[in-house]
Amino acid sequence: MKNQQKRICCLLLCVLSSALMHAEYNHELGLTAGTAFYLGDANHITPFEHSRWTAGAFYRYNFDTRWAMKIHASYSQVAGDSRDFGYKFPDGQEYAAFQRQFFNLDAVGEFNFFDIGESKYYKANYKATPYLVLGIGMTAYNAFGPDASMFHVSIPFGIGGKWKPTKRLTLGIEWSIHKLFADDLDVTGKDNAVLNNPYHNRKVGFLDTDWFSLASFYLSFSMFEINKYCK
């Protein structure tokens, strides 16, 4: 009888503590805005050269206080001009310049260096943390040429920082670099067609294809309150 009473008391305490504990918010929706730049045959090494704009939206699912998954859709513009660097091209072409808008969709994992937010079992002690991102993406832009593809796979990776001023709001900044498996992001017409494998290599290596980078600020809102429970 005493054991049964103890079990009932433990169950009541568990239910009461669950009701009094904070709720968790695993789901986030957010907006991003910032700057974009390109690295390729018209700009080999200079970050933020001819920077343009980027804007987008994302959904983030927080598995716990360290790990999250994010789906990020963005629309961006990049530009480049080989005259800034004095590059020389074959066939007597002196320079090539371009400007391009494109759509990008990424699925990335995030790892927080510090516990932030709430899990099913406890509330984290930190309101801010740096984090790493790595994933896979799909980039789409208008193709030039009969054999050119509109859709291209990319590998996004980068760093960021997030801060939770309240339980529901998150402010952050993120810088991601996207490695394309194509060399024609900078080709928009006949005038800059030379930027697609300009030195006519038989095989375009991994490091020879184009890159783009997005540096953004973001604001997200946490949704779907879920009560915690005793384990």
C-alpha positions in Angstrom: 0.0 0.0 0.0 2.8 2.4 0.9 4.6 1.6 -2.3 1.5 2.4 -4.3 1.0 5.7 -2.5 4.6 6.6 -3.3 4.1 5.9 -7.0 0.9 8.0 -7.0 2.8 10.9 -5.3 5.7 10.6 -7.8 3.3 10.6 -10.7 1.5 13.7 -9.4 4.8 15.5 -8.8 5.9 14.6 -12.3 2.7 16.0 -13.9 2.9 19.2 -11.7 6.5 19.8 -12.6 5.8 19.3 -16.3 3.1 21.9 -16.1 5.4 24.4 -14.3 8.4 23.9 -16.6 9.1 26.1 -19.6 7.9 25.1 -23.0 10.2 24.2 -25.9 10.0 25.6 -29.4 11.6 23.2 -31.9 10.4 25.0 -35.1 11.6 28.4 -36.4 10.7 30.5 -39.4 13.0 33.3 -40.4 14.0 36.0 -43.0 17.5 36.8 -44.2 19.0 39.8 -46.0 22.6 40.6 -46.8 25.3 40.7 -49.5 26.5 38.2 -52.1 29.7 37.9 -54.1 31.3 35.5 -56.6 34.7 33.8 -57.0 35.7 32.4 -60.4 37.5 33.2 -63.6 36.7 36.9 -63.3 37.6 37.1 -59.6 40.0 34.4 -58.3 40.6 35.3 -54.6 39.1 38.7 -53.5 36.2 38.3 -51.1 33.3 40.8 -51.4 34.5 42.2 -54.7 31.6 43.6 -56.7 29.2 42.6 -53.9 25.6 42.6 -54.6 22.5 41.6 -52.6 20.8 38.5 -51.3 17.4 37.9 -49.6 15.6 34.8 -48.5 13.7 32.8 -45.9 14.4 29.6 -43.9 12.9 26.9 -41.7 14.9 25.5 -38.9 14.2 22.5 -36.8 16.1 22.3 -33.5 16.8 18.7 -32.5 18.2 19.8 -29.2 20.3 22.7 -27.8 23.3 21.8 -30.0 22.0 20.4 -33.2 19.6 21.8 -35.8 18.6 21.3 -39.4 17.8 24.2 -41.7 16.2 24.6 -45.2 17.1 28.0 -46.7 15.8 29.4 -49.9 17.4 32.6 -51.3 17.5 34.8 -54.3 20.7 36.7 -55.0 22.7 38.7 -57.4 26.5 38.5 -58.1 28.8 40.3 -60.5 32.4 40.2 -61.7 34.8 42.0 -64.0 38.2 40.7 -65.0 39.6 44.2 -65.6 39.9 44.7 -61.8 42.7 42.1 -61.8 44.3 42.4 -65.2 43.5 38.8 -66.2 44.4 37.8 -69.8 42.3 35.4 -71.8 43.1 33.3 -74.8 42.0 34.1 -78.4 42.8 37.7 -77.9 39.9 38.6 -75.6 41.1 41.3 -73.2 38.4 41.1 -70.5 35.0 39.6 -69.5 32.4 41.0 -67.1 29.0 39.8 -66.0 26.1 40.3 -63.6 23.8 37.4 -62.7 20.7 36.7 -60.6 20.0 33.2 -59.3 17.9 31.1 -56.9 19.4 28.8 -54.3 18.0 26.1 -52.0 20.1 24.6 -49.3 19.6 21.8 -46.7 22.2 22.2 -44.0 23.0 20.9 -40.6 24.0 23.3 -37.8 26.2 22.6 -34.8 26.1 25.1 -31.9 29.3 25.5 -29.8 27.2 26.3 -26.7 23.8 25.0 -25.5 21.1 27.5 -26.6 17.4 27.4 -26.5 15.5 24.6 -24.8 15.4 20.8 -25.2 12.7 18.4 -24.0 14.4 18.0 -20.7 16.1 21.3 -19.7 16.6 24.9 -20.5 20.1 26.0 -21.8 22.2 28.4 -19.9 23.4 30.4 -22.9 21.5 33.0 -24.9 24.2 33.3 -27.6 26.5 30.9 -29.5 28.7 30.6 -32.6 27.9 27.7 -34.9 29.0 25.8 -38.0 27.0 24.9 -41.0 27.5 22.2 -43.7 25.1 20.6 -46.2 24.0 20.3 -49.8 22.3 22.7 -52.1 20.7 23.2 -55.5 21.4 26.4 -57.5 19.3 27.5 -60.5 20.0 30.2 -63.1 19.4 30.9 -66.8 21.6 28.7 -68.9 23.5 30.0 -71.9 24.3 27.6 -74.7 22.5 24.5 -76.0 24.2 22.1 -73.7 24.2 24.2 -70.5 22.1 23.1 -67.5 19.9 25.3 -65.5 20.2 23.4 -62.2 23.5 22.8 -60.4 24.5 21.0 -57.2 26.5 22.9 -54.6 28.1 22.3 -51.3 27.4 25.1 -48.7 29.6 25.5 -45.6 30.2 28.3 -43.2 30.0 29.9 -39.8 27.5 32.0 -37.9 26.4 33.3 -34.6 22.9 33.4 -33.0 21.4 35.3 -30.1 18.1 34.7 -28.4 16.9 38.0 -26.8 13.6 36.2 -25.9 12.3 32.6 -25.9 10.7 33.1 -29.3 13.0 35.5 -31.2 16.5 34.7 -32.6 18.8 37.2 -34.1 21.8 36.0 -36.1 24.5 36.5 -38.7 25.8 33.9 -41.1 28.6 33.7 -43.7 28.3 30.7 -46.1 30.5 29.7 -49.1 28.9 27.6 -51.8 31.0 25.4 -54.0 29.4 24.8 -57.4 30.1 21.8 -59.7 29.8 24.1 -62.7 32.0 26.8 -64.3 29.3 28.9 -66.0 27.8 30.9 -63.2 29.6 33.9 -64.8 28.4 33.2 -68.3 25.4 35.2 -69.4 26.1 35.7 -73.1 28.6 35.6 -75.9 30.6 38.5 -74.5 31.6 36.5 -71.4 31.3 32.9 -72.7 35.1 32.7 -72.4 34.7 32.5 -68.6 33.4 28.9 -69.0 36.7 27.0 -68.9 38.7 29.9 -70.5 42.0 27.9 -70.9 40.2 24.9 -72.5 41.3 22.3 -70.0 40.3 18.8 -71.0 38.9 18.3 -67.5 37.7 21.0 -65.2 38.9 20.2 -61.7 37.0 20.6 -58.4 38.8 23.8 -57.5 38.4 25.3 -61.0 34.6 25.6 -60.9 32.7 28.6 -59.6 31.9 29.7 -56.0 29.5 32.1 -54.5 29.2 33.4 -51.0 26.3 34.8 -48.9 26.8 37.0 -45.8 23.4 37.7 -44.2 21.7 38.9 -41.1 18.5 37.1 -40.0 15.6 37.2 -37.7 13.5 34.1 -36.8 10.5 33.4 -34.8 10.0 30.1 -32.8 6.6 28.3 -33.1 4.6 25.4 -31.9 4.8 25.4 -28.1 5.3 21.8 -26.8 5.1 21.0 -23.1 8.0 19.2 -21.6 7.5 15.9 -19.8 9.3 13.9 -17.1 11.7 11.2 -18.2 
